[in-house]
Each structure stands twice: as structure tokens, then as C-alpha cells.
């Protein structure tokens, strides 16, 4: 056992010198899960684990690191965007456009636009989304849930479902939130509210594989089905 831990600590020291802290943390936690650990080694392991946790909490990625992470368009980008939300985006200058130029995942791109809207940026940005070039100034864009079409669709869905099926209403609102966000930098007009509400309801019933209830809803709510459009749904990350 003594020889085992001698080798273990030599490996840990080497990993620390190489700044492989994630691997050290993994090995330490793995070791702490063992049924028996010599007391002196256990105390050392606990102290190291505590120290690594503190370092992880204290370390805040730089703006440059956040920008690079956003460009990767992976789940890590979500944490980077959350960090950027706490920063002054005006300090990034052309780096914001660089992020839009990085073939962003639709969700990452829409969340980045939301941050720019929240901070009322006045620069003109360009994002090529699904092959379409979109030019926009964030300051003049509504947030997804503030657009006229979203507000109208939300109200219509409440009128349809709030009393009889609140759980279905919640599912519809979740889909509506996602669709409005993914539409950025475009937004829905008040006239599109009814169509948007019907499209969302159809999407949810289709996801529930409940064609009969959808048919009843078309009649009950006088939904013009030919006018409805396909809801995209939240696209998956293909780069993970």
C-alpha cells in the first residue's frame, strides 16, 4: 500500500507541474471513493480536493477565452455566454463580429444576439444564418419575448389552454420561447401571432403523437391549418 501511494503522489506531482488539474481532480476523487485509504493519505487527498475546488471557483475565464469558446459552438459556449453577460460587450470591439463569422450554432448565435440587445449595442453586425445574410443593429431589435408576435401568440395560447390544460400550455410556451429566440435577428409581427400559436400547438401535439386531440383543437379554435409553418424546434449540437 505504501509503494502504491508513493507512486500515486509522484504521478499527482507530475500532473500538477504540467497543470493538468482536471486529471488530478479526477484521480483524487477516484481515490477518495476507495473503501480503504491510509489516514495520512486520506487527509492529503481531502486537502488537495478542497484546494482544487477553490481554484476552480476563483478562476474566471478572460474575455478572450470566452470569445474563443463561443466560436466553438459547443455546450461550453453556453457557459462562456453567461460570463460575457456579466461583461461590457462594448470592450470587445470587432470580436463580436468575429463570433458571428464563426459559423455559429443557431442557439449560440441567437443567445449572442440577445446579449447584444440587452446591452443596447449600436454597431451593425452581420450573421449568415442558414445561408441567408442578415444585417442588424441590436439596439433596434426587441428581445424575443418582447416582440408583438410573441406577445400575441402567448396570449392566444393562454386563452386556448390555461383553464383546461395548463400542463399543455407550459409545453407550448416552452416551444414558443425557443422559436422566438431562434428567429433572431428576425421577430414575429402581431399579425403572425395566431399563426405562430397554431404552429406551436401543432408541434406539441405532434411531439405527443396525439393526432386526435390536434384535430379537435383545429375545429375548436378555428385554426387555419394551411397557413401554419413548421416549428424548427431546438437544434442539437452536432460537434460534441
TORLUM-869944 format. One line per 3 residues: their letters; for each residue z, y, x of N, C-alpha, C. Coordinates in pm, 1 decimal, m for minus. Each point is the difference from the previous one (the first is absolute). Layout:
REM TORLUM-869944
a = Z/Y/X/Z/Y/X/Z/Y/X | ... $
END
This chain:
REM TORLUM-869944
xxx = 0.0/m122.0/84.1/0.0/122.0/m84.1/0.0/126.0/86.8 | 79.3/m6.0/110.5/7.0/116.1/89.1/m136.1/28.2/62.2 | m69.7/m109.3/42.9/m132.6/18.0/59.6/m98.4/56.0/m102.5 $
xxx = 12.6/m46.8/m125.8/m89.4/48.5/m106.2/14.2/150.9/m17.0 | 124.1/48.4/m9.9/20.4/142.9/m21.9/m31.9/83.3/124.0 | 16.6/m59.6/116.7/m40.9/71.4/121.9/m149.4/29.6/m4.3 $
xxx = m77.8/m101.4/m38.0/m144.3/17.5/m12.0/m35.6/94.9/m114.7 | 75.0/m11.4/m110.1/m25.4/84.8/m116.5/17.6/147.4/35.4 | 107.9/32.3/70.7/25.9/140.8/32.5/m97.1/53.0/104.5 $
xxx = m45.5/m86.9/88.4/m102.9/42.3/95.5/m128.8/38.1/m73.6 | m33.7/m81.9/m101.6/m120.3/29.0/m78.9/15.4/130.4/m77.1 | 119.2/22.2/m58.5/26.1/122.7/m75.9/m11.1/122.3/90.3 $
xxx = 55.7/m9.2/119.9/m5.3/112.2/93.6/m145.2/32.2/39.0 | m79.1/m105.9/19.4/m140.8/21.0/35.0/m74.6/68.2/m115.0 | 25.0/m43.8/m122.7/m65.3/59.4/m116.7/41.1/145.6/m19.0 $
xxx = 125.4/29.4/27.3/47.4/138.3/m11.4/m66.0/89.2/103.8 | m18.3/m51.7/119.9/m68.1/77.3/104.1/m144.1/30.4/m40.9 | m60.7/m95.4/m72.7/m138.1/17.5/m45.2/m6.9/74.4/m133.4 $
xxx = 117.2/43.0/m49.8/11.4/74.1/m126.9/m52.7/m79.3/m119.5 | 15.4/m131.2/7.5/m38.1/m87.7/m111.9/119.2/m14.1/m94.8 | 40.8/111.5/m58.5/122.7/m0.5/m80.6/m11.7/m82.9/m127.9 $
xxx = m119.2/m4.6/m59.8/m17.1/m80.8/m121.1/25.3/m147.3/28.8 | m51.4/m47.0/112.5/19.9/m139.9/37.6/146.8/m26.2/34.4 | 63.2/94.3/66.5/143.2/m14.2/30.3/80.3/m10.3/m128.8 $
xxx = m30.5/87.8/m94.3/72.1/0.3/m127.3/m18.3/m133.3/m72.6 | m122.4/m53.7/5.0/m27.0/m128.3/m65.1/80.9/m112.4/64.8 | m1.4/m3.9/132.3/72.1/m106.4/71.1/151.0/9.4/m20.9 $
xxx = 50.4/123.4/m1.0/144.4/19.8/m20.5/40.1/m48.2/m139.0 | m76.3/37.4/m101.8/31.4/m44.0/m136.1/m13.6/m150.1/m15.2 | m99.6/m55.8/66.3/m19.4/m145.0/m2.6/120.5/m70.0/62.8 $
xxx = 47.7/55.6/108.7/114.3/m61.2/69.0/128.0/12.3/m83.5 | 15.2/113.9/m65.1/119.5/21.4/m82.4/5.4/m92.0/m121.3 | m114.2/m56.9/m36.9/m2.1/m92.7/m113.9/40.2/m142.3/37.9 $
xxx = 19.5/m23.5/129.1/38.2/m133.9/46.7/142.7/m33.8/m44.2 | 27.1/m130.7/m23.6/133.2/m39.4/m49.3/113.1/20.6/101.0 | m30.2/m11.5/129.0/105.5/21.9/100.3/m52.1/90.1/110.7 $
xxx = 78.8/101.6/32.9/m31.7/92.0/109.7/129.6/25.4/77.2 | m1.6/m12.6/130.8/120.2/34.2/76.8/46.6/141.4/m32.4 | 131.3/19.7/m7.9/54.4/127.6/m46.4/m51.8/118.9/80.5 $
xxx = m1.4/m12.2/131.9/m43.4/112.2/83.0/m145.8/34.3/m26.4 | m82.1/m103.2/m16.0/m142.1/24.1/m27.7/m20.0/55.5/m140.3 | 79.6/m46.1/m94.9/m11.5/50.6/m136.9/31.6/149.6/m5.1 $
xxx = 106.7/38.9/70.6/35.3/142.7/2.8/m111.6/82.6/62.6 | m58.5/m53.3/105.0/m109.1/71.0/68.1/m122.4/10.6/m91.3 | m29.2/m108.2/m73.2/m112.4/m0.6/m92.6/20.0/102.6/m112.2 $
xxx = 121.4/4.4/m54.1/29.2/92.9/m109.3/m11.5/145.1/45.5 | 49.4/26.5/120.6/m9.5/135.8/53.4/m145.6/41.5/21.8 | m80.0/m94.0/51.6/m140.5/29.9/25.5/m75.2/22.3/m131.8 $
xxx = 28.7/m84.6/m98.4/m65.4/15.1/m131.1/34.4/134.5/m61.6 | 126.5/39.5/9.3/42.8/128.6/m54.0/m68.8/115.4/72.0 | m11.5/m10.5/131.1/m64.4/103.7/79.9/m147.5/12.8/m35.6 $
xxx = m67.1/m113.1/m17.9/m142.6/1.5/m33.5/m23.6/60.0/m137.8 | 90.0/m29.2/m93.4/m12.9/56.5/m134.4/14.5/151.8/3.8 | 95.1/48.0/80.2/19.8/144.9/12.4/m123.0/67.0/61.0 $
xxx = m55.2/m63.6/103.7/m118.5/57.5/64.6/m116.3/5.9/m96.6 | m12.4/m105.7/m83.4/m109.0/m5.4/m95.9/12.8/111.3/m104.2 | 124.4/26.6/m42.7/23.9/104.1/m99.8/m24.7/138.1/58.4 $
xxx = 45.6/19.5/124.6/m8.4/132.4/62.3/m143.4/40.0/33.6 | m83.4/m98.0/33.1/m134.2/32.4/47.6/m89.8/43.8/m116.3 | m50.7/118.8/8.6/m92.2/52.0/m99.8/m137.7/11.5/62.9 $
xxx = m101.4/m59.7/m60.7/m133.7/7.7/60.4/m49.3/143.5/7.6 | m74.9/29.4/102.3/m55.6/134.2/16.7/m112.8/21.5/m100.8 | m41.5/125.3/m16.5/m111.9/28.4/m89.6/m126.6/m70.9/46.4 $
xxx = m19.3/m3.2/131.0/m118.1/m67.5/55.1/1.5/m148.8/m34.5 | 117.4/m62.9/10.0/11.6/m141.7/m33.8/m26.5/m22.4/m148.7 | 49.2/92.3/m83.2/m23.7/m11.0/m144.4/m148.3/9.9/m31.8 $
xxx = m67.9/93.4/64.7/m144.1/17.0/m22.2/m74.3/m127.6/37.9 | 31.8/m56.8/115.2/m64.8/m123.7/44.8/26.4/m114.3/m96.8 | 122.2/m6.1/m52.8/35.5/m106.1/m93.8/m75.6/14.4/m131.0 $
xxx = m14.3/122.9/m48.7/m76.0/23.2/m123.4/m144.5/m46.1/17.4 | m57.5/27.5/115.4/m139.0/m37.1/25.7/m21.7/m151.0/m5.9 | 104.5/m77.5/24.5/m13.4/m146.2/m2.0/m20.0/m53.2/m141.3 $
xxx = 39.3/79.1/m101.2/m12.7/m41.5/m140.0/60.7/m138.3/m23.2 | 125.3/m15.9/35.7/73.5/m123.6/m25.2/129.1/36.0/m72.3 | 80.7/m100.6/m28.5/127.2/26.6/m65.9/88.3/92.0/84.3 $
xxx = m16.2/m5.7/132.0/76.2/89.1/87.8/m32.5/146.7/m27.7 | m119.7/23.7/m50.3/m41.6/137.4/m29.4/86.4/62.2/m108.3 | 53.1/m81.7/m90.5/83.8/52.4/m108.1/126.1/63.3/56.6 $
xxx = 60.5/m66.6/98.6/119.1/56.4/63.5/m34.6/126.9/76.9 | m117.1/0.9/62.3/m44.1/119.2/74.8/m21.9/118.1/m94.1 | m57.8/m27.0/m116.9/m20.6/106.5/m97.6/132.5/54.4/m50.5 $
xxx = 96.2/m88.5/m16.8/132.6/44.4/m43.9/62.5/92.2/104.3 | m23.3/m30.3/127.5/50.5/85.4/107.2/m73.9/133.1/1.5 | m130.4/m3.6/m23.6/m78.4/124.1/m2.9/43.7/90.1/m115.0 $
xxx = 46.6/m60.9/m109.4/46.3/79.3/m114.5/114.3/93.6/40.9 | 77.7/m41.1/99.6/113.8/80.3/45.1/m41.5/104.5/103.3 | m127.8/m1.2/35.9/m48.4/89.6/105.3/m85.2/111.8/m59.3 $
xxx = m22.5/101.1/80.9/m88.3/109.9/m39.1/m143.0/m38.5/39.3 | m81.0/m36.1/m99.7/m135.1/m47.2/29.8/m87.6/108.2/61.4 | 38.8/125.5/m17.7/m79.6/108.3/58.7/1.5/m6.4/152.9 $
xxx = 97.3/m71.5/55.4/9.1/m14.4/145.3/m104.0/m98.5/53.6 | m60.2/m78.5/m88.5/m89.9/m105.4/46.2/m142.6/47.3/23.5 | m35.3/115.5/m55.9/m133.8/54.1/23.5/m108.9/m98.3/m36.5 $
xxx = m92.0/m22.1/92.3/m114.4/m87.6/m25.1/35.4/m146.4/m10.7 | 122.5/m37.8/30.8/37.0/m141.3/m6.6/m2.8/m53.9/m143.0 | 20.4/87.6/m97.8/m8.1/m45.1/m138.8/m142.4/m44.0/m30.8 $
xxx = m98.1/79.9/41.3/m139.6/m39.4/m21.5/m32.2/m127.7/77.0 | 57.1/m14.9/118.1/m21.5/m122.7/77.6/48.6/m121.4/m77.7 | 110.9/14.6/m71.6/50.2/m112.0/m80.4/m97.2/m33.2/m111.8 $
xxx = m53.3/103.4/m67.0/m97.6/m25.6/m106.6/m128.7/m61.0/55.2 | m30.2/26.2/127.1/m121.4/m53.3/62.0/14.8/m146.0/42.1 | 120.9/m56.0/m13.7/28.8/m131.9/56.7/m25.8/m115.7/m96.5 $
xxx = m89.0/18.6/m96.7/m32.2/m105.9/m96.1/128.6/m52.9/m64.8 | 72.8/91.9/m61.7/131.1/m33.9/m54.7/m8.3/m94.6/m119.5 | 100.5/m85.6/m9.6/19.7/m81.7/m119.4/17.9/95.6/m118.4 $
xxx = m57.4/m30.1/m117.6/8.5/93.3/m113.9/141.3/46.3/m32.9 | 96.0/m90.7/7.8/138.3/38.6/m30.7/54.0/96.4/104.2 | m25.3/m28.5/127.0/47.7/87.2/108.0/m64.1/137.3/m11.9 $
xxx = m129.9/3.2/m27.9/m69.3/127.3/m14.9/54.5/82.1/m115.4 | 24.4/m64.4/m113.4/50.9/73.7/m116.5/141.5/51.0/25.5 | 81.1/m77.8/69.1/136.1/45.8/30.8/m2.5/116.1/99.1 $
xxx = m94.1/m3.8/93.7/m13.1/110.7/94.8/m42.0/128.0/m73.4 | m90.5/m13.6/m95.7/m39.4/117.0/m79.2/120.1/54.9/m77.0 | 82.1/m89.8/m56.1/118.4/45.4/m72.4/91.6/83.1/90.1 $
xxx = 18.3/m45.6/124.5/84.1/76.5/93.5/m59.2/138.9/23.6 | m131.4/5.3/14.6/m65.9/129.1/23.3/13.8/91.2/m121.5 | m6.4/m57.9/m120.7/17.9/79.2/m122.2/143.0/52.3/m7.6 $
xxx = 96.0/m87.9/27.7/141.2/38.7/m6.8/31.3/116.3/93.2 | m66.9/0.7/116.4/24.8/107.9/96.1/m99.8/115.3/m14.6 | m82.0/m6.6/m106.4/m90.1/110.7/m34.9/m87.5/43.4/117.0 $
xxx = m59.3/m96.4/68.5/m87.0/32.2/112.9/m126.9/68.9/m50.0 | m43.4/100.3/73.1/m114.3/81.5/m43.9/m128.6/m33.2/75.4 | 6.7/m90.8/97.5/m121.0/m38.0/72.8/m91.2/m84.7/m88.3 $
xxx = m126.6/m2.9/34.8/m96.7/m86.6/m67.3/m9.2/m131.5/76.7 | 16.8/m110.4/m71.0/m8.3/m132.4/61.1/m115.2/m77.8/m62.7 | m50.1/m97.0/74.7/m107.3/m86.4/m47.4/44.6/m144.6/13.7 $
xxx = m21.5/m76.2/m105.5/32.6/m143.1/2.6/m118.5/m75.8/m59.8 | m55.1/m92.1/75.9/m107.5/m84.9/m51.5/65.9/m123.5/m61.5 | m4.4/m5.7/m132.2/69.0/m105.4/m75.8/m102.4/m80.7/m78.0 $
xxx = m3.1/m129.7/26.3/m97.5/m88.2/m66.4/m142.0/52.3/16.7 | m28.4/52.8/119.2/m134.0/49.0/29.6/m30.9/137.6/m54.3 | 95.0/60.6/m68.6/m21.6/132.8/m58.5/77.6/105.1/79.4 $
xxx = m69.5/105.4/40.2/63.6/107.9/76.5/72.1/94.1/m95.1 | 129.8/14.9/21.1/80.8/86.3/m85.6/62.1/111.1/82.7 | m25.0/122.9/m38.9/54.0/117.0/68.3/102.5/65.9/m92.0 $
xxx = 116.0/32.4/52.6/106.2/52.1/m87.1/97.8/88.3/77.5 | 65.8/88.6/m74.0/108.4/83.4/52.6/126.8/m41.0/m74.9 | 95.5/m62.7/66.0/118.0/m53.5/m68.3/72.6/99.1/m90.7 $
xxx = 10.1/124.4/42.9/74.4/99.9/m76.1/m50.4/11.6/m144.0 | m127.6/m27.9/m21.7/m59.0/18.6/m131.9/m8.4/m130.0/m80.5 | 58.0/m107.0/53.0/m2.1/m127.8/m70.9/133.7/m24.4/m70.5 $
xxx = m2.5/m57.7/m120.7/126.0/m38.7/m64.6/48.0/m133.7/55.8 | 129.7/m20.4/2.4/52.6/m131.8/31.6/m42.1/m95.1/m111.4 | m12.0/m129.6/27.8/m53.4/m93.5/m100.2/67.0/10.0/m135.8 $
xxx = 132.6/8.0/m1.8/74.3/1.8/m126.2/3.7/137.9/m65.3 | m64.0/97.7/64.2/m6.8/134.2/m57.4/m138.7/31.7/m55.7 | m95.0/m90.9/15.1/m134.6/25.6/m49.9/m1.3/m8.5/m152.2 $
xxx = m90.9/74.2/m60.9/m8.2/3.1/m146.7/m28.3/m138.1/m57.7 | m88.2/m75.0/65.6/m35.1/m132.6/m49.4/115.9/m97.2/6.2 | 76.9/7.7/109.6/116.8/m87.2/11.6/100.3/31.2/m110.7 $
xxx = 29.6/127.9/m19.0/97.8/40.9/m100.7/m43.2/m45.6/m139.2 | m129.4/17.2/m31.4/m51.1/m40.4/m130.5/8.0/m151.6/m17.5 | m40.8/m75.2/103.1/2.6/m146.7/m8.3/142.7/m52.1/m12.4 $
xxx = 90.4/60.3/74.0/140.6/m40.7/m5.4/56.8/20.4/m140.5 | m32.1/113.3/m60.9/47.7/30.1/m134.8/m57.7/m97.7/m102.2 | m128.7/m29.8/13.0/m65.6/m93.2/m92.5/62.0/m139.5/11.0 $
xxx = 22.1/m46.5/122.1/60.7/m132.4/19.7/140.6/m4.6/m60.0 | 73.9/108.4/13.0/133.4/6.1/m61.0/m9.3/m9.6/m151.6 | m94.0/71.9/m57.7/m16.2/m4.9/m145.5/m37.9/m140.2/m46.7 $
xxx = m80.9/m68.4/79.7/m43.3/m134.1/m37.2/111.7/m104.1/14.7 | 77.7/9.1/106.4/82.9/m113.7/41.2/150.1/23.8/5.5 | 44.3/124.8/6.7/141.0/26.5/28.8/94.5/m66.6/m99.2 $
xxx = m31.5/2.2/m126.9/90.8/m56.0/m99.9/m9.8/m151.1/m12.1 | m123.2/m53.1/6.9/m20.5/m142.8/m25.8/2.9/m87.3/124.9 | m38.0/54.9/113.3/m10.4/m85.1/119.8/27.5/81.6/126.7 $
xxx = 127.2/40.1/21.6/31.2/83.2/117.4/m27.8/m68.0/133.9 | 11.9/m133.5/6.1/m27.9/m69.0/126.6/m149.0/7.7/33.1 | m84.2/m10.4/m101.7/m144.3/14.8/22.0/m31.6/143.2/40.3 $
xxx = 70.5/95.6/m58.4/m19.2/140.3/35.9/29.2/21.1/147.7 | 108.3/m59.9/48.6/35.0/16.9/141.7/m109.5/m54.6/90.1 | m54.0/m117.4/m34.6/m108.5/m56.5/80.6/m120.9/93.0/m0.7 $
xxx = m30.0/55.0/m116.8/m115.2/90.1/m10.6/20.4/126.7/82.1 | 120.8/55.2/m4.0/27.0/122.2/75.9/m9.8/m27.0/150.0 | 46.1/m117.0/44.4/m12.7/m35.7/141.8/m146.7/m2.9/42.3 $
xxx = m84.3/m60.3/m85.8/m143.8/m5.7/29.7/m60.4/140.0/m3.5 | 41.6/79.6/m98.3/m48.9/138.0/m11.1/35.8/80.6/123.9 | 122.4/m14.0/48.5/42.9/69.8/121.9/m91.9/m34.3/117.1 $
xxx = m26.5/m130.2/15.9/m84.0/m43.7/110.6/m142.5/49.3/m12.1 | m54.7/m4.5/m121.2/m137.8/41.9/m20.7/m16.8/149.8/25.2 | 96.2/78.4/m46.8/m6.7/145.0/20.3/11.2/34.4/148.0 $
xxx = 86.1/m72.4/72.1/16.0/25.1/143.3/m126.9/m38.0/76.9 | m56.7/m117.0/m34.0/m117.3/m47.5/72.3/m125.0/82.1/m30.1 | 5.0/79.4/m107.0/m115.1/84.6/m33.5/m12.0/119.9/93.5 $
xxx = 109.0/37.6/65.2/m1.5/116.8/88.1/m112.1/m8.4/102.9 | m64.0/109.5/32.8/31.7/138.2/m38.8/m51.0/40.8/m138.4 | m61.0/m93.0/m73.0/m42.4/27.8/m136.1/120.1/m14.5/m94.2 $
xxx = m13.2/52.8/m120.6/105.3/m15.9/m100.1/m64.2/m14.9/m137.1 | 77.1/m46.0/m96.2/m50.8/m21.8/m134.9/20.4/124.6/m85.0 | m97.9/29.3/m84.3/7.8/115.9/m88.8/72.3/m37.8/m129.0 $
xxx = 38.6/100.9/m74.6/67.2/m21.9/m127.8/m88.7/m81.4/m94.1 | m131.0/25.7/0.7/m92.6/m71.3/m87.2/m8.0/m149.0/34.3 | 34.8/m34.7/124.4/m5.4/m140.4/42.2/129.7/m74.5/m29.9 $
xxx = 99.9/69.5/m54.2/130.2/m61.2/m22.5/m4.6/m123.0/m87.6 | m71.1/6.8/m111.4/m9.0/m112.2/m93.3/m70.4/m119.2/65.2 | m109.2/28.8/70.5/m74.4/m106.5/67.8/87.0/m64.0/108.0 $
xxx = 71.7/83.3/74.7/87.3/m50.5/106.3/109.8/m88.1/m57.3 | 61.7/43.0/m110.1/106.4/m78.6/m62.6/m53.1/m135.2/m46.4 | m116.8/0.4/m65.3/m58.4/m125.6/m46.1/m37.9/m91.5/114.3 $
xxx = m52.6/56.9/106.4/m39.2/m79.6/117.4/121.1/m65.3/64.4 | 109.1/74.7/9.3/122.9/m53.1/58.4/55.3/m113.5/m86.7 | 2.4/21.8/m131.1/52.6/m102.9/m90.3/m83.7/m127.7/8.7 $
xxx = m132.2/16.5/6.0/m87.2/m117.3/12.9/28.3/m74.1/130.5 | 17.0/74.9/108.8/28.0/m61.0/130.5/128.1/m83.4/m4.6 | 103.9/53.7/m64.3/128.1/m70.6/m6.6/m10.6/m124.9/m86.6 $
xxx = m64.2/11.3/m115.2/m16.8/m118.2/m85.3/m83.6/m106.5/69.9 | m101.0/44.2/75.2/m82.3/m94.9/75.6/83.3/m69.0/107.4 | 87.3/76.9/66.5/87.6/m58.7/102.2/97.0/m100.3/m61.9 $
xxx = 40.4/26.3/m123.8/90.4/m91.1/m71.6/m74.9/m115.2/m66.1 | m133.6/2.8/10.8/m85.5/m102.1/m61.3/26.3/m10.3/m150.0 | 8.1/116.6/m64.3/31.2/5.2/m142.9/m112.6/72.2/m74.5 $
xxx = m111.4/m70.4/m18.6/m117.5/57.9/m64.2/27.3/31.1/m146.4 | 76.6/m85.4/m67.7/26.4/19.8/m142.5/73.7/131.5/m26.1 | 103.0/28.7/80.3/74.7/124.1/m18.7/m85.6/121.5/31.9 $
xxx = m89.2/m15.7/99.3/m90.4/110.7/32.3/m92.0/28.8/m117.7 | m53.5/m104.6/m62.5/m87.1/19.5/m115.2/73.6/70.9/m113.4 | 125.3/m36.9/m21.6/80.3/66.5/m103.0/19.9/147.7/35.0 $
xxx = 23.8/27.3/128.9/23.5/137.5/44.8/m124.2/85.7/m19.0 | m118.4/m57.3/24.2/m125.4/74.8/m17.2/m12.3/49.5/m143.8 | 34.6/m87.6/m94.4/m9.4/36.7/m141.5/111.4/97.0/m39.1 $
xxx = 123.1/m32.2/40.8/116.0/80.1/m39.3/m9.0/143.2/52.7 | m41.1/15.7/124.6/m0.1/132.8/62.9/m137.9/65.7/m0.2 | m96.1/m67.1/m67.0/m136.1/56.6/m10.0/m57.9/32.6/137.9 $
xxx = 9.1/m98.2/89.1/m48.5/17.6/136.6/m150.3/m24.6/5.9 | m72.2/94.5/57.1/m144.9/m13.3/18.8/m25.3/m81.3/127.2 | m5.0/m129.3/m13.8/m6.0/m87.3/117.9/m121.0/25.3/89.4 $
xxx = m119.0/28.5/m53.4/m115.1/23.6/89.7/19.2/119.5/93.6 | 89.4/91.5/m35.9/22.0/118.2/84.1/95.5/m26.6/117.0 | 71.1/m111.0/m5.6/101.8/m27.0/101.1/m63.1/m30.7/135.7 $
xxx = 76.2/25.3/105.1/m46.6/m29.5/135.1/92.0/m102.2/65.6 | m48.6/m56.4/107.8/78.8/m100.2/71.8/111.7/66.4/79.1 | 119.8/m50.5/m19.3/112.6/45.2/81.2/m5.1/m74.6/132.7 $
xxx = 9.0/73.9/108.4/m14.4/m63.0/131.8/119.4/m87.3/35.7 | 119.6/41.4/m42.0/119.0/m71.8/43.4/29.5/32.4/145.2 | 118.0/m36.1/46.1/39.4/33.1/136.4/m70.3/m92.4/98.2 $
xxx = m84.4/53.5/89.2/m69.5/m86.1/96.5/95.1/m54.4/105.1 | m26.5/m122.2/42.4/85.6/m63.9/99.5/m38.6/47.3/139.8 | 96.7/m14.5/93.5/m28.8/28.1/140.4/m69.2/m121.8/58.5 $
xxx = m120.7/19.7/49.0/m75.6/m112.1/54.8/16.6/m12.3/151.3 | 72.2/95.6/59.1/10.5/2.1/147.2/130.7/m58.3/50.0 | 85.1/m50.4/m91.3/130.6/m51.2/43.9/m15.7/m136.2/62.6 $
END
